[in-house]
Amino acid sequence: EIDIRGYRGEPAITAVQQLIDNACMMGMGKVWILHGRGNGTLRQLIHDYLKSLPYVEAFQDAPEDQGGSGITVVTLKR
């Protein structure tokens, strides 16, 4: 899990990249990215980045009672 609220552009991508890399090396199946709701710019940036990663199987918003569109849940390929 990572909290990138307040991050911008490249620092956000770098933090998510490190999280995904570490999760893959540790054999984790899912990670949660807390980006907040705001105006949706950071969420869109992260979603666009996740689409480019071959080891990301899927991603979606968290259930509404667990953060909804303020959190992205990423499922990694094993």
C-alpha positions as CSV (number, residue, x, y, z in Angstrom):
1,E,0.0,0.0,0.0
2,I,1.2,3.5,-0.8
3,D,-0.2,7.0,-0.1
4,I,0.7,9.4,-2.9
5,R,-1.8,12.2,-2.0
6,G,-0.2,15.5,-2.7
7,Y,2.4,14.0,-5.1
8,R,2.7,15.4,-8.7
9,G,3.7,13.9,-12.0
10,E,7.0,12.1,-12.1
11,P,7.4,11.7,-8.3
12,A,4.0,9.9,-8.2
13,I,5.0,7.6,-11.1
14,T,8.3,6.8,-9.5
15,A,6.7,6.0,-6.1
16,V,4.1,3.7,-7.8
17,Q,6.9,2.1,-9.9
18,Q,8.9,1.2,-6.8
19,L,5.8,-0.2,-5.1
20,I,4.9,-2.4,-8.1
21,D,8.5,-3.6,-8.5
22,N,8.8,-4.5,-4.9
23,A,5.4,-6.2,-4.8
24,C,6.4,-8.3,-7.9
25,M,9.7,-9.3,-6.3
26,M,7.9,-10.3,-3.1
27,G,5.2,-12.3,-5.0
28,M,2.3,-10.2,-3.9
29,G,-0.9,-10.5,-5.7
30,K,-2.4,-7.0,-5.0
31,V,-1.4,-3.5,-4.1
32,W,-3.4,-0.5,-3.1
33,I,-2.6,3.0,-4.2
34,L,-4.2,5.8,-2.2
35,H,-4.3,8.9,-4.5
36,G,-7.3,10.7,-3.1
37,R,-10.3,12.0,-5.1
38,G,-9.5,15.7,-5.7
39,N,-10.1,16.6,-9.3
40,G,-9.0,13.2,-10.6
41,T,-5.8,14.2,-12.3
42,L,-3.5,12.0,-10.1
43,R,-5.9,9.1,-10.5
44,Q,-5.9,9.4,-14.3
45,L,-2.1,9.7,-14.4
46,I,-1.7,6.5,-12.3
47,H,-4.3,4.6,-14.4
48,D,-2.5,5.6,-17.6
49,Y,0.8,4.4,-16.2
50,L,-0.7,1.1,-15.0
51,K,-2.0,0.4,-18.5
52,S,1.5,0.4,-19.8
53,L,2.8,-2.2,-17.4
54,P,2.9,-5.8,-18.6
55,Y,2.9,-7.3,-15.1
56,V,-0.4,-5.6,-14.2
57,E,-3.3,-7.9,-14.7
58,A,-6.0,-5.5,-13.8
59,F,-6.8,-2.4,-11.7
60,Q,-10.0,-0.9,-10.4
61,D,-11.4,1.5,-7.8
62,A,-11.6,0.2,-4.3
63,P,-15.1,-0.7,-3.0
64,E,-17.0,2.4,-2.0
65,D,-16.8,1.5,1.7
66,Q,-13.0,1.2,1.4
67,G,-12.2,4.4,-0.4
68,G,-13.9,4.1,-3.7
69,S,-12.4,6.3,-6.5
70,G,-9.8,7.7,-4.1
71,I,-8.0,4.3,-4.1
72,T,-6.9,2.1,-6.9
73,V,-6.5,-1.6,-6.3
74,V,-4.0,-3.3,-8.6
75,T,-3.9,-7.0,-9.3
76,L,-0.5,-8.2,-10.4
77,K,0.2,-11.2,-12.7
78,R,1.9,-14.1,-11.1
